[in-house]
Amino acid sequence: MARDPDIIQREIEQARDALAATLDSLGERANPQKLVDTGKAGILATLNEPKVKYTLIAVGAVVGFALLRKLFR
C-alpha cells in the first residue's frame, strides 16, 4: 500500500526535530566547562563538610609542625 507523501514528510520532520533535541541535550551534558564546574562544586561541598575540613586542618598543622621542627634542629 502506498503511503501519503504528506504523512511521510511530517514523520521525517518529527524525527529530525527529535534528533536535533537529542543532540542539543547531549551537547549540553558533554560541555567540558559544565563538567569542570560540576566537579569543582562537588569538591568544594566535600571540603566544606566539618569532619573533612577539620581533619585537613589538623593534618596541615602536624605537617607544618614537623617541618618547622626539622628546620630548627
N, C-alpha and C positions, 0 to 999 in steps of 0.2 A: 504494500500500500504506500502510496506517495504521501509525503507529509507537506503541509502548507509551508512555503518558504518564509512567510512572516513569523510563524511559530519557531522555526529553526533559527531565524535571525535573532529573535528575542531570547531564546535559550543560550545562544552564543554570547550575546551581550551580558546576560546574567552571569554566565560562567566567567567571562572576562572581568566583570565587576568584583565577583567573589575572589578571583585570583589576585586582583590588584589590592583588595583589602587584606588578604592573607600576606602578601609580600610587604605591604606597609607595616603590618603588625610585626613581622619577622625583622624588618629593618629597625624598628623601634627597640625591640628586645635585644638585638645584637649590637646596638650602638656602643662602641667602646667607652665613650665618655660616661654614658649611663652606668655601665658595668663598674667603672672606676668609682663613680660617686656612690653607688650602692655598696661596694666593698669598703670604702672609707667610712661610710655611715655605720656599717656593721662593726668595724674595728673600733671606732670611737665609742659606740654603745657598749662594747665589751670592756674597753679600758675604763669607762666611767662607772662600772659596777664597783661598789665599795671593796669587796674582797679582792678583786684583781688590782684595783688602784693601790690599796694599802700594801698588798704583797709586793708590788713593783717598787713602791717607795722604800719598803724595808730592805729589799734586795739591793737597791741602789745605795742605800745608806751603808750596808755591810760592805759592799764592793768599794765604796768611797773611803770608808774607814780603813779597809785593808790596803788600799793604795797609799793613803797618807802614812800609815804605819810603816809600809815598806820604804817609802821615800825618806822618812826621818830616822831610819835605823842604820 
